[in-house]
Amino acid sequence: MNFRVRPYELNDLTAIAEIEKQCFESPWTYSAFCMEYADKNKHYFVAEADNGEIIGYGGFAHVIDEADIMNIAVKEGYRRQGVAFAILSALLQKAKQLNVHGVTLEVNDLNSAAIALYEKVGFTMSGLRPHYYGWDKPARIYWYYFPEKTEDRSND
């Protein structure tokens, strides 16, 4: 399967809201995504199949020197094919361009596929948020820090 990852556009919001409904128990609404789109501190990307179908999305909020990944979701039938990895890579690249020092996210403690992806990329768990996804559903808090730039000390 071929797809590309690109910044989202206004006409992608309906497809994004539909994917959100398929993937989450308490989905964001179309209106919520419209508000995200209007906020210049929010950065979203979509994965678009060769036929133009939006098959996944992800986004983050840029707050001072941090990025908080709000959501990443991939349509059923397109999972485990590198789509989430490609979206996450685009998010990290954009965050790096914005000179953030760290990227954070919360993930359902039971979402083993997402946890494996985040750990593979280099996120490390920093704690738990009890009841984040409901009474018996904690969230794991993860952070990713960009490697520090080291100065050339060859002349010392």
C-alpha positions in Angstrom: 0.0 0.0 0.0 1.3 3.4 -0.9 0.5 6.6 1.0 1.9 10.0 1.8 1.9 12.1 4.9 1.1 15.7 4.5 -0.1 18.7 6.6 -3.9 18.6 7.0 -6.2 20.9 5.2 -9.7 22.2 6.0 -11.3 19.7 3.7 -9.7 16.8 5.6 -11.7 17.4 8.8 -14.7 15.3 7.9 -12.5 12.3 7.2 -10.5 12.9 10.4 -13.7 13.1 12.5 -14.9 9.8 11.0 -11.6 8.1 11.8 -11.8 9.5 15.3 -15.2 7.9 15.7 -14.0 4.5 14.6 -10.9 4.6 16.9 -11.9 6.1 20.2 -14.6 5.4 22.8 -15.0 9.1 23.5 -14.3 10.7 20.1 -13.7 14.3 19.4 -16.4 15.9 17.3 -16.1 17.6 13.9 -16.5 20.9 15.7 -13.6 20.1 18.0 -11.4 19.5 15.0 -12.5 22.7 13.4 -11.4 24.5 16.6 -8.0 22.7 16.4 -7.7 23.8 12.7 -8.2 27.4 13.7 -5.5 27.3 16.4 -2.1 28.2 14.9 -0.4 26.4 17.7 -1.9 23.1 16.6 -0.1 21.0 14.0 -1.8 18.1 12.3 -0.8 15.7 9.5 -2.8 13.2 7.6 -1.8 10.0 5.8 -3.4 9.9 2.4 -3.6 6.8 0.3 -2.8 6.9 -3.4 -6.5 7.0 -4.2 -7.0 10.1 -2.1 -8.5 8.4 0.9 -7.5 9.8 4.3 -6.4 6.7 6.3 -4.9 8.3 9.4 -4.0 11.5 11.2 -2.1 12.8 14.1 -1.5 16.2 15.7 0.1 18.1 18.5 -0.2 21.3 20.5 2.9 23.5 20.5 3.2 25.2 23.9 6.3 27.3 24.4 9.1 24.8 24.1 7.1 21.5 24.3 4.8 19.6 22.0 1.9 17.6 23.4 0.7 15.0 20.9 -3.1 15.1 21.1 -4.0 12.1 19.0 -2.8 9.6 16.4 -5.3 7.3 14.8 -5.3 5.0 11.8 -8.3 3.5 10.0 -9.0 -0.1 10.6 -7.7 -2.1 7.7 -4.6 0.1 7.4 -3.0 -0.6 10.8 0.3 -2.3 11.2 1.5 -1.1 7.8 3.7 1.8 8.9 1.0 4.5 8.8 1.2 5.5 12.5 5.0 5.4 12.4 5.0 7.7 9.3 2.6 10.1 11.0 4.5 10.1 14.3 7.8 10.7 12.3 6.2 13.8 10.6 5.0 15.1 14.0 8.5 14.7 15.5 10.1 16.4 12.5 7.7 19.4 12.8 8.3 19.6 16.5 12.0 19.7 15.9 11.6 22.5 13.3 9.7 24.4 16.0 12.7 24.0 18.3 10.8 22.2 21.1 13.0 20.4 23.7 10.5 17.6 24.3 7.4 15.9 23.1 4.9 14.3 25.4 1.7 12.2 25.1 -0.7 10.1 27.0 -1.6 6.6 25.9 -4.1 4.1 27.2 -2.2 1.6 29.4 -3.9 -1.3 27.5 -2.9 0.0 24.0 0.1 -2.3 23.5 0.5 -1.5 19.8 0.8 2.2 20.4 3.1 1.7 23.4 5.4 -0.5 21.3 5.5 2.1 18.6 6.3 5.0 21.0 9.0 3.0 22.8 10.5 1.9 19.4 10.8 5.5 18.4 12.5 6.5 21.7 9.7 7.7 24.0 10.2 6.8 27.6 7.5 6.4 30.2 7.6 9.0 32.9 4.5 8.1 34.9 0.8 7.2 35.0 -2.4 9.3 35.1 -5.0 7.2 37.0 -8.6 7.2 35.5 -7.5 9.2 32.5 -9.5 7.1 30.1 -12.2 6.1 32.6 -12.5 4.7 36.1 -10.3 1.7 35.5 -8.2 2.9 32.5 -5.0 4.8 33.4 -2.9 6.6 30.8 0.9 6.1 30.6 2.7 9.4 30.2 5.6 9.3 27.7 8.2 11.9 26.8 10.6 12.1 23.9 13.6 14.5 24.1 15.5 15.6 21.1 19.3 14.9 21.3 21.2 18.0 22.5 23.3 19.7 19.9 26.9 19.4 20.9 29.4 22.0 20.0 32.4 21.1 18.0 35.2 20.9 20.5 37.9 19.7 18.2 39.8 23.0 18.6 39.9 22.8 22.5 
